Amino acid sequence: MTAIPKPKRIIDPDLLKEVAQEPCACRDGCSGDVVAHHVTSKGSGGDDVRCNLMPLCVKHHIPGVHQHSNRWMCDQFLLFRSWLERWSRWDILDDVDQLDLLEQGNLVIR
């Protein structure tokens, strides 16, 4: 059986720098260095494209994103969900909403 190669990621160092100049997406008055967070991780094939790069300050990036899921981020930060909506990241929001419905007993998986 032949392994299927991973598709090449789009890599754009200039866009990473540009996103890192924006204010943190959480918009709670945080300060400090901002990094370009990959909503879909690089390891999962997430490209360096605008709709996959969320500006997050170090305060929100390291403790929040890399120790928790996108669902946790949506629960914690209303603006995280708003950012996903603004950039039409329905793939992430659909997963989060389905997990919520499953926990509430309102979603049946067949």
Residue, then its C-alpha position, 0 to 999 in steps of 0.5 A: m500500500t502506497a502512502i498518500p503524501k501530505p499536500k504542501r502547505i502555503i507558507d507566507p512569512d510576510l503575512l505572518k509578520e503582518v498579522a503579528q502587527e494587528p491587535c490581539a483578537c480577544r480585544d480585552g485591552c491586553s498588551g504585549d507581543v502578538v503572534a499569528h496563531h494558526v486556527t487549523s494547526k500547521g501539523s494538520g495542514g493549516d496554511d499561512v492564509r489570512c482566514n487561518l491566522m488569528p492575531l493573539c497576544v502571548k497572554h492568550h496564545i500560549p495558555g489558551v490555544h495550545q493547552h485547550s481546544n477551539r471549543w474551549m476558546c469559543d467558550q472562554f472568549l466571545l470574540f474568538r467565536s466572532w473572529l471565526e465568524r468574520w473569517s467564515r471559519w464554519d468548519i471550526l464553528d460547526d465542530v464546536d456547535q456539534l460538540d455542544l449539541l452532543e453534550q446537551g443530548n440534542l444531537v444523535i450520531r448514527 
